[in-house]
Amino acid sequence: MKNIVYKVQTISELHEIAGFDKPKHPLVTVIDYSKVAIKDTPESGSFVCSFYTVNFKKHCSFLYGRQTFDHQEGTLHCTAPEQIITFDRKKEAGSTEGWGLYFHPELIRNTALGKKNS
């Protein structure tokens, strides 16, 4: 099966991919992974987001860079814009419990973190 790459530019696109209604704010959202309903979900694929993410998932397995992470007790991971996360649903132990905070770089533009990446 071909590896699908989701290139997500906006919070609205993220909501559309996840099967959610329009977001309440254009720069920030919180996703409950147990409610995600991606149509025709592939067994594996990659996400490249144009925003920051802070994620907590139980029973998580993913590829970040060249390193595979497999956390049966749960994990908290953060990514910066344009980083690639590769997933393989066969390794996920059937659980989609967790939450993700997604925010656009514009939200922190005038902070130390936002200035560091300019």
C-alpha positions as CSV (number, residue, x, y, z in Angstrom):
1,M,0.0,0.0,0.0
2,K,1.2,3.5,-0.9
3,N,2.4,5.7,2.0
4,I,0.0,8.7,2.2
5,V,1.5,12.0,3.2
6,Y,-0.9,14.5,4.9
7,K,0.5,18.0,4.4
8,V,-1.5,20.2,6.7
9,Q,-1.2,23.9,6.3
10,T,-4.0,25.2,8.6
11,I,-6.0,24.3,11.7
12,S,-9.1,24.2,9.4
13,E,-7.4,21.6,7.2
14,L,-6.6,19.6,10.3
15,H,-10.2,19.6,11.3
16,E,-11.3,18.6,7.8
17,I,-8.9,15.6,7.7
18,A,-10.0,14.5,11.2
19,G,-13.7,14.7,10.4
20,F,-14.4,17.6,12.7
21,D,-16.5,20.7,12.3
22,K,-14.9,24.1,11.5
23,P,-12.5,25.1,14.4
24,K,-13.6,27.7,16.9
25,H,-10.3,29.6,16.5
26,P,-8.1,29.7,13.3
27,L,-4.8,29.5,15.1
28,V,-5.2,26.9,17.9
29,T,-7.2,23.7,18.6
30,V,-7.3,20.7,20.9
31,I,-7.9,17.3,19.3
32,D,-9.4,14.3,21.2
33,Y,-7.9,11.4,19.2
34,S,-10.7,9.1,20.3
35,K,-13.1,11.3,18.2
36,V,-11.0,11.4,15.0
37,A,-12.7,9.9,12.0
38,I,-10.3,10.0,9.0
39,K,-12.0,8.7,6.0
40,D,-10.3,5.7,4.4
41,T,-7.7,5.7,7.1
42,P,-4.5,4.1,5.7
43,E,-2.5,1.6,7.7
44,S,0.5,3.8,7.4
45,G,1.3,7.4,6.4
46,S,3.0,10.6,7.4
47,F,1.9,14.0,8.7
48,V,3.7,17.2,8.0
49,C,2.1,20.1,9.8
50,S,2.8,23.9,9.4
51,F,2.3,24.4,13.1
52,Y,3.5,23.3,16.5
53,T,2.0,20.2,18.2
54,V,2.0,19.0,21.8
55,N,0.6,15.4,21.9
56,F,-0.2,12.9,24.6
57,K,-1.2,9.5,23.5
58,K,-1.6,6.1,25.2
59,H,-0.2,3.0,23.5
60,C,1.7,5.0,20.9
61,S,4.1,3.9,18.2
62,F,5.5,6.3,15.6
63,L,8.6,7.2,13.6
64,Y,10.2,10.5,14.2
65,G,13.3,11.2,12.1
66,R,15.0,7.9,11.9
67,Q,14.0,6.7,15.4
68,T,11.0,4.6,16.2
69,F,9.2,5.3,19.5
70,D,7.0,2.7,21.0
71,H,5.3,3.8,24.3
72,Q,2.9,1.3,25.9
73,E,2.3,3.5,29.0
74,G,1.8,6.7,27.0
75,T,3.9,9.5,25.7
76,L,4.1,13.2,25.5
77,H,5.8,14.5,22.3
78,C,6.1,17.9,20.8
79,T,6.9,18.9,17.2
80,A,7.8,22.1,15.5
81,P,6.4,23.2,12.1
82,E,7.4,21.1,9.1
83,Q,8.6,18.1,11.1
84,I,7.5,14.7,9.7
85,I,5.7,12.1,11.9
86,T,5.2,8.7,10.3
87,F,2.6,6.3,11.8
88,D,1.9,2.6,11.4
89,R,-1.6,1.6,12.6
90,K,-0.6,-2.1,12.8
91,K,1.8,-1.2,15.7
92,E,-0.6,1.0,17.6
93,A,-2.2,-1.7,19.7
94,G,-5.7,-0.6,18.7
95,S,-5.9,2.4,21.1
96,T,-6.6,6.0,20.0
97,E,-6.7,7.5,23.4
98,G,-5.0,10.9,23.8
99,W,-5.1,14.6,23.1
100,G,-3.2,16.9,20.8
101,L,-2.7,20.7,21.1
102,Y,-2.0,22.3,17.7
103,F,-1.1,25.9,17.3
104,H,0.0,28.1,14.4
105,P,3.4,29.9,14.7
106,E,1.7,33.2,14.4
107,L,0.2,32.6,17.8
108,I,3.7,32.8,19.4
109,R,5.4,35.2,16.9
110,N,6.4,37.8,19.5
111,T,7.6,35.3,22.1
112,A,11.1,34.0,22.6
113,L,10.3,30.7,20.9
114,G,8.6,32.5,18.0
115,K,11.6,34.8,17.5
116,K,14.1,31.9,17.7
117,N,12.6,30.3,14.6
118,S,12.4,33.5,12.6
